[in-house]
């Protein structure tokens, strides 16, 4: 979500479905979610262009990497089906590139997370109206809870919340990303 004329102009959110036994024998299937406002300070930290009136593509790419940065244990070694409702961000993460330098850093962080976590992702399009991850990105947590409780009556907001972590794209990120990849390959 991006609305230029606000004190926190953006928001990212995600919803993760964790299948039964995925995190160990006897572990039930469950949902996880994350939601975070994007402040003007975050725009600077993420090295987005503050002069750009529209940041939707960049924030959609950011929202694509946030689950993997925020809950890495869930994805380690997994096959992942990841839905995105923005075609520009979808094409960028599938291609692994973007002509926009700030988007490219975020997309590269996603692929570094994939290498480090040794997970395979299939990205697919979902219309915005069918994308439950739009709800937490816009602060509609109650509406998201209502939907998830219809799918899983045991859903608990407190148990499902994940602190949203943004990828490291600050100055010198390339060297830190390369070191993460080298360390993962040594394991």
Secondary structure, DSSP 4 states (H G I P E B T S, - for coil): -B-TTSSS-EEEEEEEEE-TTTTSTTPPPEEEEEEEEE-HHHHHHTT--TT-S--HHHHHHHHHHHHHHH-HHHHTT-EEEEEES-HHHHHHHHHT--SSHHHHHHHHHHHHHHHHHT-EEEEEE--GGG-THHHHHTT-HHHHHHHHHHH-TT--HHHHB--------STTHHHHHHHHHHHHHH-
